[in-house]
Amino acid sequence: MTAAQCIALVDCNNFYVSCERLFRPDLWHRPVAVLSNNDGCIVARSQEVKQLGIRMAVPVHQVQALLDRHQVQLFSSNYALYADISSRVMSLLGEFAPHLEIYSIDEAFLDLTDVCDAGRIAYGQRIKKTLWRSVGIPVCVGMGPTKTLAKLANFAAKKWRRTGGVLDLSCPRRRERLMRIVPVEEVWGIGGRLAQRLGQMGIHSIWDLCRQSPDTMRAQFNVVVARTVLELQGISCLALDEVPAARQQIVCSRSFKDAMVASDALLAALSEFCSRAAEKLRSQQCVAGALTVFIETNPFQPREPQYQRSATLQLGHATQDTRQLVGHARKLLRQIYRHGYRYHKCGVLLGHIRPEAVPGQLDLFADDGAGQNSGRHMLMHTVDSINQRFPAALAVASTGLGHWQYRPERLSGHYTTQWRELPRVRC
């Protein structure tokens, strides 16, 4: 007899905060928050900060008095640290299941079918304890016959401490009891607007949604909502994606701490963003056929002159070469830049992405031989290899123009990625 499917979602608790606390044990049970790239907004909160009523993405200056009063410890985003800790977590999770889907930097789905039928809760606790002991990151584990139910189980495991951080929703009666008390907006994929429309139909709890006909939901909404209903009913519609799909678009942008006026400063920022986007493109072995550049002033400063523009270039030859993308970005910036404005944000978007192995449209008049492409590919691969070993060792010259980059004021150490910053223990 074939065992019932069991999908688990392992989600790290307050991941960025947990990473910061990992090397600062004095901060456990104290309020901690992590800030955005320019230290402007709060992007991660400890439970203590959440209990203060501080919302996600709120600007720091709006809650500065509250932060000071409760002595909240603030950190600048340390993405090198977070990525390395995430890699360690995912590597360990791969030892617990034959199939693993990395859903985000701090979440992963595991297929536990035929792995832990004798004791799912005990197996979940084993995962939880192993990650805490080996990496130092607290997690919660939700289990169910579908990915949507695993998400719901994880939500409940985080919300109610009596679950011990592990919950299995394979029992229909347990699922019903939980669904009756959880609002429909907590369902994976049900946003605020959709929840409002469902509420107008008398669908307020997850149980209300679960009892609907998938065909009716498809007719009223779309196939995604119909699949969600089936998943809540225990019918799996979403398979595990063990190999992440290549991105169809890559966006790199940033809001600046201090507004910029000079075009050279904007070009320096755009060159850096092109470099990052190209690295991501090469990491998934793809090329881009279109480039968009955009610039904008600060809409939250209505007394200042407002301006925002974007320009797109369809590339004659799809590329992953940083130098070519920066050259195209320079031309696009010249088209849209206007003097007299204080620019608050800029960025690049790569589109028409396809695998580099797939041949594109040929141009009979272009002087772009296979040897040149091979040389460019080898050069970019060499640059990536050097930068992985020595971060930011090589860069396009134009990124050095101006001083657009904000220097984080509260950045923690690179405890796991740089030899000179390894933690020292004295005993």
Helices and strands as residue ranges (DSSP letters): E 7-12, H 15-22, G 25-27, E 32-35, E 42-45, H 47-51, G 60-62, H 64-69, E 73-75, H 79-93, E 99-104, E 107-111, H 120-134, E 139-144, H 147-159, G 161-163, E 166-168, H 172-181, G 184-186, H 192-200, H 206-210, H 214-220, H 223-232, E 250-260, H 263-283, E 286-297, E 308-319, H 322-336, E 343-351, E 354-355, H 370-389, G 397-400, G 419-421
